[in-house]
Amino acid sequence: MPRERRRFQRAGEALEVRYREAGTLGEPWRVGTAISLSAGGLRFRSEGAFAADTLLSLQLRLPGAAEPAALSGRIVWHQLQASGVTEVGVEFLDVTETQRALIDQLVAFLNKRV
């Protein structure tokens, strides 16, 4: 069995993610669906096209949190699916220890439910 190379445990759970290109404060938020989450990043589905290394501002509503987590990330990969939806892999940047701990707790909880 191949050894897992990821640094953080992942959970597959549909969560709403709002995003826009970093530095575009006047632009509206776009909405996607996070389908995989870890303390290091997420994979989400979007209607839009992206370029690798694009920096994003993200808002992720975590269950149990009063406010969405405001995160920044970098697109590390993207792939157009046959359905016309784009799947996007994002690495989190500048995640606080509090945010990382909250995401780790959520991932552990979601993985125990399965």
Helices and strands as residue ranges (DSSP letters): E 15-21, E 30-38, E 41-46, E 55-60, E 69-80, E 86-93, H 97-113
